[in-house]
Amino acid sequence: MSYVELKDIRVSYDNKNNILKDLNLSIEKGELVSLLGPSGCGKTTTLRVIAGLIEPNDGEFLVDNQNLTKVPVHKREFGMVFQSYALFPHLTIKENVAFGLKLRKEKKNSIDKKVKNILEITGLEALSDRYPKQLSGGQRQRVALARALVIEPKLLLLDEPLSNLDAKLRLSMRIEIKRIQSQLGITSVFVTHDQEECFSISDKVAVMNKGVIEQFDTPEEIYNNPKTEFVARFIGFENFFDLTQTEDWKYKAVDGTVFTSNREWEPGKGTGTIRPDDIEIAAKATQYTTNSVSGVIKVRTFLGKSYQYEVETSIGTLIANRADDVVYQVGDAVTLSIPAHKLIIV
């Protein structure tokens, strides 16, 4: 059995419209798992169920084979880091970090030792006597993280903790979070709507949509092999066209164009998708034997090191990116090649 288990979790605020629908999720000990999805998909509600801030209508929540479904939040022994740092302005950094240990009435020697250790791990030892107002945003976020970690929680919960930081700080802090989490080996659940942030720090990712998990896998597998159209669109695929399977590995588009794909999928109808960077574009005179479609460039956009082309074809408008070594003009007739190993069926 996994270290963390959510089993058939259902949450409904009016007993009619489900926020979470029979949600199941398993997390191994020491993993950092992210809940990824757009606003309203249920990721924060899932985190609140885990934290004990919401009791589900149905289902069970277990940690280390212990049923915590009805255990109140203050008895779960979890560490939590939120968007707002929620630091006490009248306490020093050292006092903020020690707050949870004092609530547990631990001995002073034990508190001092634990606080000193976690301040060293988070790189805050030189700032221990300062107050929150004297720190930068990134430093305050590290204090919030240290305060959550010092109690040695069974589970660390992070609810979009980097959303209030600027782009440069977000980058450095996500590296810091992953470093500390890996060093301590603490099981963590991270909520975000930022794909790049999520993929960079996670061991596993649960992509959520309308209260269900559409795909749960490693960042690499989700990025390279999205299982549904929603997941593909959410992680950056922009080209979609209807396909019908005619035989193993062969598919036909609405205009009769035949495509092959190296990716397995359920027989029948599906949707082909490919990233703009993976489409090859060439002058119409160039001939391809398979997986090609002709079209006319309708829009050209300069991206810096490359151009993006919107090409009108018989299977729909496709978007292709091409380095600036060859530049096409609006109105040019071109041929698009879709490599079989890059064509995904969802």
N, C-alpha and C positions, 0 to 999 in steps of 0.2 A: 504493500500500500504506500502511496505517496505521502510526503510529509504534510502537505496541505491538500485538502479535498473539499470542493464545493459540489454537492450532489443535488441535482434537480431543483436548483434554487429558483423560486418564483417570487417576484416582488410586484405588488399592485397597490397603488395608493387609493384606488376607489373600488377595488375588487372587480373591475371590469377591464381596464386597460393595463396590460402587463408591461412593466418597465423591464423586468427580466423574465425570460420565458424558459423554464426548465434548463437553466444554465448549469453546465458541468465543467469543472476545471481541476486539473491535478498539477501540483507543483512539487518538485523534488527538493530535498533539503539542500540548502546552499545556492539554489538557483535565484537569478534575478529575472522575474517574469513581468513583462509590460502588458498593460491593457491599452490597446490603441484603437482609436476610432473618432468619428466626428462628434460634435456636440449632440447630446440627446441619445447616444447609442447605448448607454447603460454602464459605461466604464466606472464613473464615479459612484454610482449606486452599488455596483459590485464591490468597490473598495469599502464603502460604508457598511455593507453587510459583513465583510471580513473584519472591519474594525469593531463592530458591535453597535454602531450608531443606528442601524436599521435591523429590525428582526424580520426575516423573510416570511411570506405567507405560507410557503411550503419549502421543503428541502432541508438539507443538513450541511453544516459547516464543521469540519474536523481539522485539528492540528495535532500531529504526532499521535494519531488514532484516538484523540480525545474530542468528544462532541462539545463544541463551544457555541452551538446555535443560540442558546438562551442565556449564555453567560454574559453579564454586563460588561461594558467597555472597560471599566477600571480594573477588572479582574482578569483580563486577557493577557496582560503583560506584553503588549505590542508597543513598538516605537512608531511614532507618526510624525511626518514632516509635511507641512501644507504649503500652499502658495504664499500665504502671509507667514512671516517668520514667527510671529506670536512670542517674541522675547519680552521679558520683563524689563522695562526701561530703567528701573531704579536699582537693578542688580547688575553686578559685574558679569563678565563672560563666564568666569569660573563659577560664580554663584548661580547663573542661569543653567549651566550644564549640571550642577550638583542638585538642582531642585528636585528631580524625580527620586534621587537616592535619599534625600532628606525626608520626602514623603513616606518612603519605606522604612524610615527610622533606622537606617544602617549606621554603624559606628563611624565616628569621625575619621579614624585612620583608614578605614575601608573606602570611605567617600573620597578622601584626599588622593588615595592611590589610584582609584578608578578614574577620577577627573583628570589627574595628571597624565595618565596613560592615553585617554581618548583625545585630550588636547594635543598631545604629541602626534597621534595618528592623523588628526585632521589639520595639523599645521597651525594650531592656534595658541601654542604655549606662550609665545611672546606677547599675546594680546589678552592674557587671562585677567588682567586687572582693569581693562578698559570697559566702557559701557557701550551698549548697542549703538547709540547715536554717534559714537566715535569710529564705527566700522563701515566699510563699503558693503554694498548689497551682497557680493559674493562671500565676504567674510561672515556676514550675518546668517547667510544660508548655511555655511559650514557650522556655525554655532548651533543652529536648529538641528542639523544632522548629528552633531556631537551629543546634544541633549537627548536625542532619540536613541542613540547607540549606547550611551553610558549605562543604561539600565539593563543591558544585555538582553534585549527583547527576543522572544521566540520568533517574531516576525517583524520586519520593517516595512512600513507602508508609506509611500511617497505619492502625494496628490499634486501633480503638475508643479513640482517644487521649483522649477527653473523659469516659470512663465513671467515672473516679474523682473528678470535680469535682461540686460542687453545681449546682443548676439555674441559678442566676444566672451562675456562672462558665462553665458550658457554653455559655450563650447568647453571652456576650462572646467566648469563645475560638473558637467556630465562625465568628463574624464576622471575627476576627483571622486565622484560618487561610485563609479565602477571600480576604481582602485581600492577604495576603502571597503566596499562590499566584498570584493574578492579577497582582500587581506583578512577580513574578519570571518569570511565564509557564512555570512548571515543571509537567510532566506528573505527575499524582498519582493514586494509587488509595487510596480511603478505605473502610475496613470499619466498618459500624455496623448495629445492629438498630433504631435510632431513626429512624422515618420523617421526623419534623419536622426533625431535625438533618441528615439526608441530603438532603432536598429543598431545604433552605435554602442549601447550599453547592455542590451538584453541577451540572456541565454535563450529565452523563448518569448514569443510574442503571440498574444491573443487578439486578433482583429475582430472588433465587435460592430454589429449593425442591428439596430432596432431590438436590443435586448437579447441577442444571441451571439455566440462566437462563430463566425463564418470560417475562420481558419486559425489553428493553433500549431505553431511550428517554430523552427529556428528562423532568425532574420534572413539568413541566406536562402532558405527554402521558400519562404514567402516572397522574397524579392524576385527570385528566379522562376518560381512555379506557383503563381496565385491560382487558387482552386475555384474561385467564383468571380463573376464580372464585377461585383462590388469591391472585392479585395484588389483586383487588377486596377480598377479606376482609382481607388484610394491611394495606391502606391505608385501611381504615375504612368500607367499605360493609357495611351490616348487614341489608339486605332482599334476599332471594333467593327466586325462584319460577319454576317450570318453565313454559316457553313452547314452542309449536310454530308454525313459520312456515306461514301459509296462503297468502299472496301477498306481493309486494314490499312491504316496510315494515309488513306486518300480521302479528300473532301472536296465538295463542289460548292462554289459560291452561287449567288442568285443569277449571275450572268453566264454561268456555265464554266467559269474559270476553275481549273483543277489545282488544288494545293496538296502538298504532302507535309506531314508534321512528324517529328520524332517523338512527340509527347503523347502518352496514352490518355484516353478519355472514354467516357461512357458512349456506346454506340447511339447513333441517331443524330438529332440536330444539336448544334452548339454555336458558340460565338468564337470566332478567331480574333486574337489580339496580339499586338506586337508593339514594342517601344519604338518611338521615332528614331532613336539612335541605331536601331537594329535593321532598319529598312535601307537597302542599297538603292541608290538613284543614279540613273545614267541617261544619256541621250537616247531618243527613241530608236535610233539606228542600231543600238546595242541589242543583241538577241539573247534571251535566256531560254533554256529548255523547259524549266518547271518553275512554279511559284512566282510567276511574273504577271503584272498587269500594267497596261498603258494608261496614260492620263495627261492632263494639261495643268500646268502650274497656275494657280489662281492668286496665291498670296505668297510673298517672300518676306521673311523677317530676319534681320541681322542680329545674331546672338553674341558677337564678339569674335570668337575663334571659328565660328561656324554660322551657317544659315539654316533657317527652318522654312520648309516649303509645305504649303497646303496644296495637295494635288487632287484634282477632281478625276475620279476613275469610274468605271462601270460597276464597281462594288461599293462605291461611296467615296467620300472625301477622306484621304489618308494624309497623315502628317509625317514628314521625313526630315531628319537632320543630316546635313552634309558639311564636311569641312570646307573652308573657303578656298581650297586649291582649284576647284572648278565651280564657277558661279553660273546659275541658270537665271533666266529672266521670266517675269510674269508672261504667260502666253506660250512658253516653250512646251513642246511635246516631249515627254520623258517616259521611261520605263522604270517601274519600281520592282525590285526583286525582294522577295520575302524568304529568307533562309529557313529551311525546314527545321533546323535545331533551335530557331528563335521564335517560331510560330507556336503560340500557346492556345489551347482550346479550353474555354471555360463554360 
